[in-house]
C-alpha cells in the first residue's frame, strides 16, 4: 500500500502537501493526519478549496472525475477549487458525505456494515451506488432524452459512445434519473470507472458501490449477481473505455443471469458485444448562421452557455451579450458541452468579441495550482489514445477538410483502398469523432471545429500536414476541372450540389495553390470554375481569384504554348464574369487579350469562346455592329468544328442581336433553332435561358399565351439557380405589364430585383427596376415610379450599360419627369418626339435608330401613347400628330 506524507495547515488557513503522492482510496488510516485536523476544526474554518483538493487526492480523482461523482460540470468543480464560486447547500451536503465516508475509521465502518443485512435494501437517499446529485441544471437535449428514455425501456444493453467532452455521463445520468423517477423496476446502480486505481478489478468497484460484504469462498461475481437479482433494475457503468473487455464480460454474465436487468454504459469506444445498442451522443444543437435572436436563444448550445455564464457571473443574463455573437461562439465550439462550459467561464473577464477571437487559446488555458488538466485538448487526447494507429492517422488526415466529405474524399487524402477507408471511417463514427449526414445517395462526414482543431494539431506533430494538404488540393482541383463540362448536361444538378457542398474546400485549394506558387494550377482551376461561379451568384469571388492568379502569372512570362493557352483561358473566364458583373469595358479588355493569344493558333473553341465573350460585352455597350462581327466569328469556328452545344450558344447570341435590331421574325427563328439543339443536349440551365429569350420575342409579337407556356417551363428549370430565377421573374413581369396587369407586374418585378441582386446580375435587376417604375406610374404612383427609375438610372450609369441607360431615360420621359402638361394630350417630350417621327413615315426600327433606342422601347412608347390618347393605331396616331403640330417637317 502506498504511504501518505503528512499534510499540515499553512499560515493562510489552507493546506500544503509536502510531495505529490499516490494514495489507496480504500484505506482510511493513510489519511489520519487529514482526518485528525478536519475533526479538530470547525468545518467553516477549513477553506472549501483546500478541502476539495484533499478530498480528490484521497479518492485519487481528477476534477472531471469528481464532477462526475457529484453530478456537476467539470467547470463547476474548477470554479469551486479556485475560489471563484461556492457550492449551494445540497452540493455542500454531497461533499460532506464523501468526506465522512472516507474519514470514518475502518473499525467504525466495519461495525456499521455488520449491523446491516448483507443485501438489505436501503432508503433511496442513502442507497449505495446511487446516482450523483446534480449540482447544476440539466440544459436542453429534449430530443435525445426522449429517444434514450424509450431505448432504456426496450433494450437491455445500451452504450452511449462519444469522445471526451461531448456530455455522455451527464446525459446518461439524466436518463437514468428519469427512468428511476417514472417507476423503473428496481434501483439504478451507478458505477464510475474512471476513478479506479489499477489493478483493482471492475467487479470489486461494483461490489463496493452496492455495499456488498466479501463472503468466504464466494466470488464477487456471484455476490453481485445475487444482489442484482434482489433489487437492481439498471446498472450504469460510466467511463468503460479503459476496461472494455472486463465490462463486456461482466455485462454478458449479468444479462444472462438476471433476466430483468438492463445495463447502460458510457464509453469512448464500442464494447463489441452481441445485442449492444451503440448510441452516439451528438454535440448540442447550435443555431444556424441565418437564425434570428429567438431561434438562437432557444438552441441547446446557447442555453448551456447562458446557464454556465450565469453561474460564473451572478446576475448575468442573455440580454448582456449579443445573441448572434453567442450563437457564433457555440458554432465555433461545435456544440461540445465541455468546450462551451469552459469558454463560458471567461464571461466577466473578457468581452464576447474577445472570447470568440481568442477561443482556441482560452480552451488551452490551465490556471496555476489547479489539480488535473482543464485543457480540452487533454480530454480529447485521452479519447485519441484509445484509437487504433490506423484510425489515428485517418483522423489526422481528415482534419484537412473544411466542409463535409465523402468516403471517396477520404480515399483521396489517405491513399487507402475503399475497404480500408470504410473501416477507418466506421471506427471514427463509432467513437463519435465524425458526425454523419445521411442521405439516400451518399453519406457525408464532418468534424466539429474543436475536434478538427485537435486533429490538425496531431497532423502537424506527425509531420504529415504538407503532404496531406497537397493531396487535398490536387483532389479538389481535379473535381473543379471536371465540373466545367459536367455543368452543361443532364448531370448539372448533381455537380452543382457537389461543388456547393465543397465550397470551403475549393477555396482552401485555391489558397494553397496561391501560397505554394502553383500558379498554373490556379489558372486552370479558375478557368474551369467560371460556369459554377456564374450560375451560383459567386461572380465577385470568382473574379477576385482569377485576378490574383493572372496578376501572379504576369510576373513570370509564359515560356511554352501550353502556359500561354492556360493564361488565355483564364482571361476568357475572367471576361465572362466581368460581363455578368456589368463591368463591360474590363470585359472587352480581357477578351481582346485572350484573342491576342488564340488568333495566331489553329482556330478552335478557345478562339470562339473569347470572341463570344467579346461580342457579349460589345452588345451591352451598344456596339451592335461590332458585337455582330464577334458573334459571327464564333459561329463560323463552331460550325466548322460541328460541336452542337457551342453552335447552339452561337445561334442564341446572333438571335439576341437580331432582337436588338427589331427583327422579330428572324430572332424567333434563331431562338427556336437554338432550343431544338439545347433540348437534345439536355442542359436545364441552357434550356431555361433559351425559353426566356424566346418568350421575349413572343411577348413583343403579342403571342402572350405561347409566351406564358415558355416562361412556365423555364420557371420549372430555374429552381436552385438564382441567376435564372431572376430572368424568369423579370420575363413574367414583362408579360403581366403587356397585359396591363399592373399590380401583378409590380409584385413580379420586385421579386425579380431581389433575386437578381442576390445572384449578382445587376443588368437584369435594372431591367426589372425599369419595368417596376413603369408599372407604378400606370397605377398613379408617380413619385414612387420616379424614385425607382432614378435608382435604375444611377445603376445603369454605374455599370456603363448604354443600352439600359437609353432605356431608363426613355422610361423617365414616358412617366413625365416634370414635363407633363406642356404638350398636347399630356404627352411627354419623348412621346411627342416618337409620335412626330411616326407621322413623318418612319418605321419603328427607323425611329429606334434615330433616337438611339431599341425597337422594343419604341413599341412600348407607342403602346402608352395609344392608350393615353385613345388612338386605334398608326393611322390615327399620324393624324393626331399632324393636327397638333407634332411633325418634324
C-alpha positions in Angstrom: 0.0 0.0 0.0 1.4 3.5 -0.9 2.3 5.6 2.1 0.9 9.1 2.6 3.0 12.0 3.6 1.9 14.4 6.3 -0.3 17.4 5.4 -0.2 20.4 7.7 -2.1 23.7 7.8 -0.3 26.7 6.3 -0.4 30.2 7.8 -3.1 31.3 5.4 -5.5 28.7 6.7 -5.2 26.3 3.8 -3.1 23.1 3.4 0.2 22.4 1.9 1.3 19.0 0.6 5.0 18.1 1.1 5.2 16.0 -2.0 3.0 14.6 -4.7 1.9 11.1 -3.7 -0.5 8.3 -4.8 -2.9 7.0 -2.2 -5.1 4.0 -1.8 -8.7 5.3 -1.9 -9.9 2.3 0.1 -7.6 2.8 3.2 -8.7 5.3 5.8 -5.7 5.0 8.0 -3.4 6.6 5.4 -5.3 9.8 5.9 -5.2 10.1 9.7 -3.4 13.5 9.7 -6.1 14.9 7.4 -8.9 13.3 9.4 -7.5 14.5 12.7 -7.1 18.0 11.5 -10.5 18.2 10.0 -12.1 16.7 13.1 -10.3 19.1 15.3 -11.5 22.2 13.4 -14.9 23.6 12.8 -15.9 22.9 9.1 -16.3 26.6 8.4 -12.6 27.2 9.5 -11.3 25.0 6.7 -11.3 26.6 3.3 -13.5 24.7 0.9 -11.0 24.9 -2.0 -8.4 23.1 0.2 -10.9 20.5 1.4 -11.9 19.7 -2.2 -8.3 19.3 -3.4 -7.5 17.0 -0.5 -10.7 15.1 -1.0 -9.8 14.5 -4.6 -6.3 13.5 -3.7 -7.6 10.9 -1.2 -10.1 9.5 -3.7 -7.5 9.5 -6.5 -9.8 11.6 -8.7 -9.2 14.4 -11.2 -11.5 17.4 -11.3 -13.5 15.9 -14.1 -13.9 12.6 -12.2 -15.0 14.3 -9.0 -17.5 16.3 -11.1 -18.9 13.1 -12.3 -19.3 11.7 -8.8 -21.1 14.9 -7.7 -23.2 15.2 -10.8 -21.9 18.7 -11.7 -19.9 20.1 -14.6 -16.1 20.0 -14.8 -16.0 23.8 -14.9 -18.1 24.0 -11.7 -15.6 22.0 -9.7 -12.8 24.1 -11.1 -14.5 27.3 -10.0 -15.0 25.9 -6.5 -11.4 24.9 -6.2 -10.1 28.2 -7.5 -12.4 30.1 -5.1 -14.4 31.8 -7.9 -17.7 30.4 -6.7 -19.2 28.5 -3.8 -21.4 25.3 -3.9 -25.0 25.5 -2.9 -26.4 23.8 0.2 -27.2 20.5 -1.5 -23.8 20.4 -3.1 -22.1 21.0 0.3 -24.0 18.1 1.8 -22.9 15.8 -1.0 -19.2 16.9 -0.4 -19.7 16.4 3.3 -21.0 12.8 2.7 -17.9 12.0 0.7 -15.7 13.4 3.4 -17.5 11.5 6.1 -17.3 8.3 4.1 -13.5 8.4 3.7 -12.8 9.8 7.1 -14.6 7.2 9.3 -12.1 4.8 11.0 -12.0 1.3 9.5 -13.4 -0.3 12.7 -16.4 2.0 12.7 -17.0 1.2 9.0 -16.9 -2.5 9.7 -19.2 -2.2 12.7 -21.7 -0.2 10.6 -21.6 -2.9 7.9 -22.0 -5.7 10.5 -25.2 -4.1 11.7 -26.8 -4.3 8.3 -28.2 -7.3 6.4 -25.8 -8.2 3.6 -28.2 -7.4 0.7 -30.9 -5.4 2.5 -32.5 -2.5 0.6 -31.7 0.9 2.0 -33.6 4.1 1.9 -33.4 5.8 -1.5 -31.4 8.7 -0.2 -28.8 6.5 1.5 -28.6 3.7 -1.1 -25.1 2.8 -2.1 -24.3 3.3 -5.8 -27.0 5.9 -6.1 -26.8 8.4 -9.0 -24.7 11.5 -8.3 -26.6 14.6 -7.1 -27.0 17.1 -9.8 -25.4 20.4 -8.7 -26.3 22.4 -11.8 -29.3 22.4 -14.1 -29.5 20.0 -17.0 -29.9 22.0 -20.1 -31.6 21.0 -23.4 -31.3 17.6 -25.0 -35.1 17.1 -25.1 -34.9 15.1 -28.3 -32.0 12.9 -27.0 -33.7 12.4 -23.7 -36.9 11.3 -25.4 -35.1 8.9 -27.7 -32.9 7.4 -25.0 -35.8 7.1 -22.5 -37.6 4.9 -25.0 -34.5 3.0 -25.7 -33.9 2.3 -22.0 -37.3 0.6 -21.8 -36.8 -1.5 -24.9 -33.1 -2.5 -24.9 -31.1 -4.4 -22.3 -27.6 -3.2 -23.3 -27.1 0.4 -24.4 -23.7 2.0 -25.0 -23.6 5.8 -25.1 -20.4 6.5 -27.1 -18.5 9.6 -28.0 -15.3 11.4 -27.4 -14.4 13.2 -24.2 -16.4 16.4 -23.6 -19.5 15.5 -25.6 -21.6 15.0 -22.5 -22.1 11.2 -22.3 -22.1 10.9 -18.5 -24.4 13.8 -17.8 -26.9 12.6 -20.4 -26.8 9.0 -19.2 -27.3 10.1 -15.6 -30.2 12.3 -16.5 -31.9 9.5 -18.5 -31.3 7.0 -15.6 -32.7 9.5 -13.1 -35.9 9.9 -15.2 -36.1 6.1 -15.7 -35.9 5.8 -11.9 -38.4 8.6 -11.3 -41.0 7.1 -13.6 -41.2 3.8 -11.7 -38.5 1.7 -13.4 -38.4 -1.8 -12.0 -35.6 -1.9 -9.3 -32.8 0.5 -8.4 -30.2 2.2 -10.5 -26.6 1.4 -9.5 -24.1 4.0 -10.8 -20.5 2.6 -11.2 -17.9 5.3 -12.1 -14.9 3.5 -13.6 -12.6 6.5 -14.3 -11.6 6.6 -10.6 -10.3 3.0 -10.4 -6.8 2.6 -9.3 -5.3 -0.3 -11.3 -5.1 -3.2 -10.9 -8.3 -3.2 -9.0 -11.0 -5.2 -10.9 -14.2 -3.6 -12.1 -16.3 -6.2 -10.2 -14.8 -5.1 -6.9 -15.8 -1.5 -7.6 -19.3 -2.7 -8.4 -19.3 -4.6 -5.1 -18.2 -1.5 -3.2 -20.9 0.6 -4.9 -23.5 -2.0 -3.9 -22.1 -2.2 -0.3 -21.6 -5.9 -0.5 -19.6 -7.9 2.1 -17.0 -10.3 1.0 -18.2 -13.9 2.0 -15.6 -16.6 2.4 -15.4 -18.8 -0.7 -17.9 -16.7 -2.6 -16.5 -14.8 -5.6 -17.5 -11.2 -6.0 -19.3 -12.0 -9.3 -21.7 -14.4 -7.6 -22.4 -11.9 -4.8 -23.0 -9.2 -7.4 -25.4 -11.5 -9.4 -27.4 -12.3 -6.2 -27.6 -8.6 -5.3 -28.7 -7.7 -8.8 -31.4 -10.3 -8.8 -32.7 -8.9 -5.4 -33.1 -5.3 -6.2 -31.4 -3.7 -9.2 -33.1 -2.9 -12.5 -30.5 -0.7 -14.2 -26.7 -0.9 -13.9 -24.8 2.2 -15.3 -21.1 1.8 -16.0 -19.5 5.2 -16.6 -16.3 5.6 -18.4 -15.8 2.0 -19.6 -13.3 2.6 -22.4 -10.2 1.6 -20.4 -12.0 -1.6 -19.2 -13.8 -2.6 -22.3 -13.1 -6.4 -22.1 -13.8 -6.6 -18.4 -17.1 -4.6 -18.7 -18.1 -6.6 -21.7 -17.5 -9.9 -19.8 -19.5 -8.7 -16.7 -22.3 -7.4 -18.9 -22.6 -10.7 -20.7 -22.7 -12.7 -17.5 -25.1 -10.4 -15.7 -27.6 -10.1 -18.6 -27.6 -13.9 -18.9 -28.1 -14.4 -15.2 -30.6 -11.6 -14.3 -33.5 -11.5 -16.8 -34.9 -8.2 -15.6 -31.6 -6.4 -15.6 -30.7 -3.6 -18.1 -27.2 -2.3 -18.5 -26.2 1.2 -19.8 -22.6 2.1 -20.5 -20.8 5.4 -21.3 -17.6 4.8 -23.3 -15.4 6.4 -25.8 -15.4 3.1 -27.8 -17.8 0.3 -28.5 -17.8 -2.9 -26.4 -18.3 -5.1 -29.5 -20.9 -7.3 -27.8 -23.8 -9.1 -29.4 -27.0 -7.2 -28.7 -25.2 -4.0 -27.9 -27.1 -0.9 -29.0 -24.5 1.8 -29.8 -25.9 5.3 -29.4 -23.6 8.1 -30.5 -24.0 11.1 -28.2 -24.2 14.1 -30.6 -23.0 17.6 -29.8 -25.6 20.1 -28.7 -27.7 21.7 -31.3 -26.3 25.1 -32.4 -28.2 27.9 -34.2 -27.6 28.3 -37.9 -25.8 31.4 -39.3 -29.1 32.7 -40.6 -31.0 32.2 -37.3 -32.8 35.1 -35.7 -32.5 36.1 -32.0 -35.4 33.9 -30.8 -34.1 30.8 -32.6 -30.6 31.5 -31.2 -31.8 31.8 -27.7 -33.8 28.5 -28.0 -30.9 26.4 -29.1 -29.4 23.9 -26.6 -25.8 25.1 -27.0 -26.7 28.8 -26.4 -28.9 27.8 -23.4 -26.0 25.9 -21.9 -23.6 28.8 -22.4 -26.0 31.3 -20.7 -26.7 28.9 -17.8 -23.0 28.4 -17.1 -22.1 32.0 -17.6 -24.8 32.9 -15.1 -23.1 30.6 -12.6 -19.8 32.2 -13.3 -21.1 35.8 -13.0 -24.2 36.1 -10.8 -26.7 38.5 -12.4 -25.6 37.7 -15.9 -28.4 37.2 -18.4 -28.8 36.6 -22.2 -29.6 40.3 -22.6 -26.0 41.2 -21.6 -24.5 39.8 -24.8 -25.2 39.8 -28.5 -27.3 36.7 -29.4 -25.5 36.4 -32.7 -22.1 36.6 -31.0 -23.1 33.7 -28.6 -24.5 31.7 -31.5 -21.3 32.2 -33.4 -19.2 31.1 -30.4 -21.3 28.0 -29.9 -20.9 27.1 -33.5 -17.2 27.5 -33.2 -17.2 25.2 -30.2 -19.0 22.7 -32.4 -21.7 22.3 -29.7 -19.3 20.3 -27.4 -20.7 20.8 -23.9 -17.3 20.7 -22.2 -15.9 23.4 -24.6 -19.0 25.6 -24.1 -18.7 25.3 -20.3 -15.0 26.1 -20.3 -15.4 29.1 -22.6 -18.4 30.4 -20.6 -16.0 30.6 -17.6 -14.4 33.6 -19.3 -17.6 35.7 -19.2 -16.9 38.7 -17.0 -13.2 38.6 -17.7 -13.3 39.2 -21.5 -15.9 40.6 -23.9 -17.8 38.3 -26.2 -15.8 39.5 -29.2 -12.5 38.8 -27.4 -13.8 35.3 -26.3 -14.7 34.5 -29.9 -11.4 35.7 -31.3 -9.2 34.0 -28.7 -11.3 30.9 -28.2 -8.5 28.4 -29.1 -6.1 29.9 -26.7 -8.7 30.2 -23.9 -9.5 26.5 -24.2 -5.8 25.7 -23.7 -5.6 27.8 -20.5 -4.7 25.8 -17.4 -4.6 28.1 -14.3 -1.7 27.7 -11.9 -2.4 25.5 -8.9 -5.3 23.6 -10.5 -5.4 19.9 -9.8 -5.5 18.0 -13.0 -5.6 19.4 -16.5 -8.5 21.5 -17.6 -7.4 21.7 -21.3 -10.0 20.5 -23.8 -7.1 19.1 -25.8 -6.1 16.8 -22.9 -9.6 15.4 -22.6 -9.6 14.8 -26.4 -6.1 13.3 -26.2 -7.4 10.6 -23.8 -10.0 9.6 -26.4 -7.5 9.8 -29.2 -5.1 7.4 -27.4 -7.8 4.8 -27.4 -8.0 4.7 -31.2 -6.0 2.2 -33.3 -2.9 3.6 -35.0 -4.6 3.4 -38.4 -7.7 5.3 -37.1 -5.5 7.9 -35.5 -3.7 8.5 -38.9 -7.0 8.7 -40.8 -8.4 11.2 -38.2 -5.3 13.4 -38.6 -5.6 13.4 -42.4 -9.3 14.1 -42.4 -8.7 17.4 -40.5 -7.7 19.0 -43.8 -11.3 19.0 -44.9 -13.2 22.2 -44.2 -16.6 21.0 -45.3 -18.3 17.6 -45.1 -16.5 14.9 -47.0 -17.3 11.6 -48.6 -15.7 8.1 -48.5 -14.1 8.9 -51.9 -12.7 12.1 -50.4 -11.2 10.1 -47.6 -9.5 7.8 -50.0 -8.0 10.7 -51.9 -6.2 12.2 -48.9 -5.4 9.0 -47.1 -4.3 6.8 -50.0 -6.3 3.9 -48.5 -8.3 1.4 -50.5 -12.1 1.7 -50.4 -12.3 -1.1 -47.9 -9.6 0.3 -45.7 -11.1 3.8 -45.8 -14.5 2.4 -45.0 -13.2 0.5 -42.0 -11.3 3.5 -40.6 -14.3 5.8 -41.1 -16.6 3.3 -39.4 -14.3 3.2 -36.3 -14.2 7.0 -36.1 -18.0 7.2 -36.5 -18.5 4.5 -33.8 -16.3 6.6 -31.4 -18.2 9.8 -32.4 -15.1 11.6 -33.8 -17.1 12.0 -37.0 -20.6 13.4 -37.5 -22.6 11.6 -40.2 -25.0 13.5 -42.5 -27.1 10.7 -44.1 -28.8 10.6 -47.5 -30.1 8.1 -49.9 -27.3 8.7 -52.4 -24.2 9.3 -50.4 -23.4 9.9 -46.7 -21.1 12.7 -45.8 -18.9 13.1 -42.7 -17.6 16.0 -40.8 -15.9 17.0 -37.5 -16.9 19.7 -35.1 -14.5 22.6 -35.1 -12.9 21.8 -31.7 -12.2 18.2 -32.7 -10.9 19.3 -36.1 -8.5 21.7 -34.5 -7.3 19.0 -32.2 -6.8 16.6 -35.1 -5.0 19.3 -37.1 -2.6 19.7 -34.2 -1.8 16.0 -34.3 -1.3 16.2 -38.0 1.4 18.9 -37.5 3.0 16.8 -34.7 3.2 13.8 -37.1 4.8 15.9 -39.8 2.1 14.9 -42.3 0.5 18.3 -42.8 2.3 19.4 -46.0 1.6 16.1 -47.9 -2.0 15.9 -46.7 -2.8 19.5 -47.9 -1.1 18.8 -51.2 -3.3 15.7 -51.7 -6.4 17.7 -50.6 -5.6 20.4 -53.1 -5.0 18.1 -56.0 -8.2 16.2 -55.3 -10.4 19.3 -55.4 -8.5 20.7 -58.3 -9.5 17.5 -60.2 -13.1 17.9 -59.2 -13.1 21.6 -60.3 -11.6 20.8 -63.8 -14.2 18.1 -64.3 -17.0 20.4 -63.4 -16.6 22.7 -66.5 -18.0 20.1 -68.9 -20.2 18.3 -66.2 -22.2 21.5 -65.6 -23.6 21.6 -69.1 -25.5 18.3 -69.3 -28.2 16.2 -67.7 -26.0 15.8 -64.6 -25.9 19.5 -63.9 -27.9 19.4 -60.7 -25.7 16.8 -59.0 -22.5 18.6 -59.9 -23.9 22.0 -58.7 -24.8 20.4 -55.4 -21.3 18.7 -55.2 -19.5 22.0 -55.7 -21.8 23.8 -53.3 -21.1 21.3 -50.6 -17.4 21.7 -51.1 -17.2 25.4 -51.4 -14.8 26.0 -48.5 -12.6 23.1 -49.6 -12.4 24.7 -53.1 -11.4 28.0 -51.5 -8.8 26.2 -49.4 -7.4 24.5 -52.5 -7.1 27.8 -54.4 -5.4 29.4 -51.4 -3.0 26.5 -51.2 -2.1 26.9 -54.9 -1.5 30.7 -54.5 0.6 30.3 -51.3 2.7 27.4 -52.8 3.4 29.1 -56.2 1.2 26.7 -58.1 0.0 29.5 -60.4 -0.6 27.2 -63.4 -2.9 25.1 -61.3 -4.8 28.1 -60.1 -5.3 29.4 -63.6 -6.5 26.1 -64.8 -8.9 25.7 -61.9 -10.2 29.3 -62.3 -10.8 28.8 -66.0 -12.8 25.7 -65.1 -14.9 27.1 -62.3 -16.2 30.2 -64.2 -19.5 28.5 -65.1 -20.2 27.4 -61.5 -19.2 30.9 -60.1 -21.6 32.4 -62.6 -24.6 30.2 -62.2 -24.5 30.3 -58.4 -24.0 34.0 -58.0 -20.4 33.8 -56.8 -19.3 36.2 -59.5 -17.2 38.6 -57.4 -15.4 35.7 -55.6 -14.5 34.2 -59.0 -13.2 37.5 -60.4 -11.1 38.0 -57.3 -9.4 34.6 -57.6 -8.8 34.9 -61.3 -7.3 38.4 -60.9 -4.9 37.0 -58.2 -3.6 34.2 -60.5 -3.5 36.4 -63.6 -1.5 39.0 -61.7 0.9 36.4 -60.4 1.2 34.9 -64.0 2.1 38.4 -65.4 5.2 38.5 -63.2 6.5 35.4 -64.9 6.0 35.5 -68.8 4.8 32.3 -70.3 7.6 30.1 -71.7 5.5 27.5 -73.6 2.4 27.4 -75.8 0.6 25.4 -73.1 1.3 28.1 -70.5 0.0 30.8 -72.9 -3.2 28.9 -73.6 -3.8 28.4 -69.9 -3.5 32.2 -69.4 -5.8 32.8 -72.4 -8.5 30.5 -71.0 -8.3 32.3 -67.6 -8.6 35.7 -69.3 -11.7 34.5 -71.2 -13.2 33.2 -67.9 -12.5 36.5 -66.2 -14.1 38.3 -69.1 -17.3 36.2 -68.8 -17.6 37.1 -65.1 -16.8 40.8 -65.9 -19.7 40.8 -68.4 -22.1 39.3 -65.9 -20.8 41.7 -63.3 -21.7 44.5 -65.7 -18.0 45.6 -66.0 -18.2 45.8 -69.8 -15.1 47.9 -70.5 -12.9 45.5 -68.4 -14.6 42.5 -70.2 -13.6 43.9 -73.6 -10.0 44.4 -72.4 -9.7 40.9 -71.1 -11.4 39.2 -74.1 -9.2 41.1 -76.5 -6.1 39.9 -74.6 -7.4 36.4 -74.9 -8.0 36.8 -78.6 -4.4 38.0 -79.0 -3.2 34.7 -77.6 -5.6 32.4 -79.6 -5.7 34.1 -83.0 -2.1 33.0 -84.1 -3.1 29.4 -83.3 -5.2 27.0 -85.1 -8.9 28.1 -84.9 -10.6 26.2 -82.1 -13.1 26.6 -79.3 -10.7 28.8 -77.2 -10.8 31.4 -80.0 -14.6 31.0 -80.4 -15.2 31.4 -76.7 -13.1 34.6 -76.5 -14.9 36.1 -79.5 -18.3 35.2 -77.9 -17.4 37.0 -74.6 -16.1 40.0 -76.6 -19.4 40.1 -78.5 -21.4 40.0 -75.4 -19.6 42.9 -73.8 -19.8 44.9 -77.1 -23.6 44.3 -77.3 -24.1 45.6 -73.7 -22.1 48.7 -74.6 -24.5 49.3 -77.5 -21.8 48.5 -80.1 -24.1 46.2 -82.0 -22.2 46.1 -85.3 -19.0 45.1 -83.5 -21.0 42.5 -81.5 -22.5 41.0 -84.7 -19.0 40.6 -86.1 -17.7 38.9 -83.0 -20.6 36.6 -82.8 -20.2 35.7 -86.4 -16.6 34.8 -85.9 -17.6 32.5 -83.0 -20.3 30.9 -85.1 -18.0 30.2 -88.1 -15.4 28.5 -85.9 -18.0 26.4 -84.0 -19.9 25.4 -87.1 -16.7 24.2 -88.7 -16.0 22.1 -85.6 -19.5 20.6 -85.5 -19.9 21.0 -81.7 -23.7 21.2 -81.3 -23.6 22.7 -77.8 -21.3 25.5 -78.9 -23.2 26.0 -82.1 -26.4 26.4 -80.1 -24.7 29.1 -78.0 -23.6 30.9 -81.1 -27.1 30.9 -82.6 -28.5 32.3 -79.4 -26.1 35.2 -79.4 -26.9 36.0 -83.0 -30.6 35.9 -82.2 -30.1 38.5 -79.5 -28.5 40.9 -81.9 -31.5 40.4 -84.3 -33.8 41.1 -81.4 -31.9 44.3 -80.5 -32.4 45.4 -84.1 -36.1 44.7 -84.0 -36.0 41.8 -86.5 -38.6 39.7 -84.5 -39.2 37.0 -87.1 -35.5 36.3 -87.6 -34.9 36.4 -83.9 -37.7 33.9 -83.2 -36.4 31.6 -85.9 -32.9 31.6 -84.5 -34.2 31.1 -80.9 -36.3 28.1 -81.9 -33.3 26.5 -83.7 -31.2 27.1 -80.6 -33.9 25.4 -78.4 -34.0 22.3 -80.6 -30.3 21.7 -80.1 -30.4 22.6 -76.3 -33.3 20.1 -75.7 -31.3 17.4 -77.5 -28.3 18.2 -75.2 -30.5 18.2 -72.1 -28.9 21.1 -70.1 -31.6 22.6 -67.8 -29.9 26.0 -67.4 -29.3 26.4 -71.1 -32.8 25.3 -72.0 -34.3 27.8 -69.4 -32.3 30.7 -70.9 -33.4 29.8 -74.4 -37.0 29.7 -73.3 -36.8 33.1 -71.7 -35.2 34.6 -74.8 -37.9 33.1 -77.0 -40.6 34.4 -74.6 -39.3 37.9 -75.0 -39.9 37.7 -78.8 -43.3 36.2 -78.3 -44.3 38.9 -75.8 -43.3 41.7 -78.3 -45.2 39.9 -81.0 -48.4 39.8 -78.9 -48.4 36.0 -78.6 -49.0 36.0 -74.9 -50.4 32.6 -74.3 -47.4 30.9 -76.0 -45.1 33.2 -74.2 -46.7 32.2 -70.9 -46.1 28.5 -71.6 -42.4 29.2 -72.5 -41.9 31.1 -69.2 -43.6 28.5 -67.1 -41.3 25.8 -68.5 -38.3 28.0 -67.8 -39.5 28.5 -64.2 -39.6 24.8 -63.6 -36.0 24.6 -64.7 -34.8 27.6 -62.6 -35.2 26.0 -59.2 -32.0 26.4 -57.3 -30.4 28.7 -59.9 -30.6 32.3 -58.7 -29.4 33.8 -61.9 -32.1 32.1 -64.0 -34.8 32.7 -61.4 -34.2 36.5 -61.7 -34.6 36.2 -65.5 -37.8 34.2 -65.2 -39.4 36.7 -62.8 -38.4 39.6 -65.0 -39.9 38.0 -68.0 -43.1 37.2 -66.1 -43.2 40.9 -65.2 -42.9 42.0 -68.8 -45.8 39.7 -69.8 -48.0 41.0 -67.0 -47.2 44.6 -67.9 -48.0 44.0 -71.6 -51.4 42.6 -70.5 -51.8 45.7 -68.3 -52.0 43.6 -65.1 -50.1 46.3 -63.3 -50.4 45.1 -59.7 -49.2 41.6 -60.7 -46.4 43.1 -62.7 -45.2 45.1 -59.7 -45.0 42.0 -57.5 -43.1 40.1 -60.2 -40.7 42.9 -60.8 -40.0 43.3 -57.1 -39.2 39.6 -56.8 -37.0 39.8 -59.9 -35.0 42.7 -58.4 -34.4 40.8 -55.2 -33.4 37.6 -57.0 -31.1 39.4 -59.4 -29.4 41.3 -56.6 -28.9 38.1 -54.7 -27.4 36.4 -57.8 -25.2 39.4 -58.6 -26.8 40.1 -62.1 -27.2 43.9 -62.0 -28.2 44.4 -65.6 -31.3 42.2 -65.2 -32.1 43.9 -61.9 -32.0 47.3 -63.7 -34.3 45.9 -66.4 -36.8 44.8 -63.7 -36.5 48.2 -61.9 -37.4 50.0 -65.2 -40.5 47.7 -65.5 -41.4 48.4 -61.9 -41.2 52.1 -62.4 -43.4 52.0 -65.4 -46.0 49.8 -63.6 -46.1 52.1 -60.6 -46.7 55.1 -62.9 -49.6 53.3 -64.5 -51.2 52.9 -61.1 -50.8 56.6 -60.4 -47.8 56.2 -58.1 -45.8 58.9 -59.9 -43.4 59.7 -57.0 -42.6 56.0 -56.3 -42.2 55.4 -60.0 -39.7 58.3 -60.4 -37.7 57.2 -57.4 -37.5 53.6 -58.8 -36.4 54.9 -62.2 -33.8 57.2 -60.8 -32.3 54.3 -58.9 -32.2 52.3 -62.1 -30.7 55.2 -63.9 -27.9 55.5 -61.4 -27.1 51.8 -61.6 -27.1 51.8 -65.4 -24.6 54.7 -65.4 -22.5 52.9 -62.8 -22.1 49.8 -65.0 -21.8 51.8 -68.2 -24.6 49.8 -70.0 -25.5 52.2 -72.8 -28.5 50.1 -73.8 -30.0 50.3 -70.3 -29.1 53.9 -70.0 -31.2 54.7 -73.0 -34.0 52.5 -71.8 -34.2 54.2 -68.4 -34.0 57.6 -70.0 -37.0 56.7 -72.2 -38.9 55.4 -69.2 -38.3 58.6 -67.2 -39.6 60.6 -70.2 -42.7 58.3 -70.5 -43.6 58.9 -66.9 -43.4 62.6 -67.0 -40.2 63.8 -65.5 -41.8 67.2 -64.7 -42.7 67.8 -68.4 -46.4 66.6 -68.4 -49.0 69.2 -69.3 -46.8 71.2 -71.7 -47.7 69.2 -74.8 -51.0 68.2 -76.4 -52.7 65.2 -74.8 -50.5 65.4 -71.7 -47.7 63.8 -73.7 -44.1 63.8 -72.5 -41.4 65.2 -74.7 -40.1 61.8 -75.6 -43.6 60.6 -76.5 -44.2 63.7 -78.7 -40.9 63.0 -80.4 -41.8 59.4 -81.2 -45.2 60.4 -82.4 -43.8 63.1 -84.7 -41.3 60.7 -86.3 -44.1 58.2 -86.8 -46.2 60.9 -88.6 -43.1 61.6 -90.8 -43.5 58.0 -92.1 -40.6 56.3 -90.2 -40.9 52.6 -89.2 -40.4 51.5 -85.6 -36.9 50.3 -86.5 -36.0 53.6 -88.1 -37.4 55.6 -85.1 -35.3 53.5 -82.8 -32.2 54.1 -84.9 -32.9 57.9 -85.0 -33.3 58.1 -81.2 -30.6 55.5 -80.3 -33.3 53.3 -78.6 -34.2 49.7 -79.1 -37.3 48.8 -81.3 -38.8 47.3 -78.2 -38.6 50.6 -76.4 -40.3 52.3 -79.3 -43.1 49.7 -79.2 -43.6 50.4 -75.5 -43.7 54.2 -76.2 -46.4 53.8 -78.9 -48.5 51.5 -76.7 -48.5 54.1 -74.0 -49.4 56.9 -76.5 -52.2 54.9 -78.0 -53.7 54.2 -74.6 -53.2 57.8 -73.3 -54.8 59.4 -76.4 -57.4 56.7 -77.1 -56.0 56.1 -80.6 -56.7 52.9 -82.7 -53.3 52.5 -84.3 -50.6 54.1 -86.5 -53.0 55.9 -88.9 -54.9 57.6 -86.0 -51.6 58.5 -84.4 -50.2 60.1 -87.5 -53.4 62.1 -88.0 -53.2 63.3 -84.3 -49.6 64.4 -84.8 -50.4 66.4 -87.9 -53.5 68.1 -86.3 -51.5 69.1 -83.2 -48.3 70.2 -85.0 -46.1 67.4 -83.7 -44.4 66.5 -87.1 -40.8 67.3 -87.5 -41.0 68.5 -91.1 
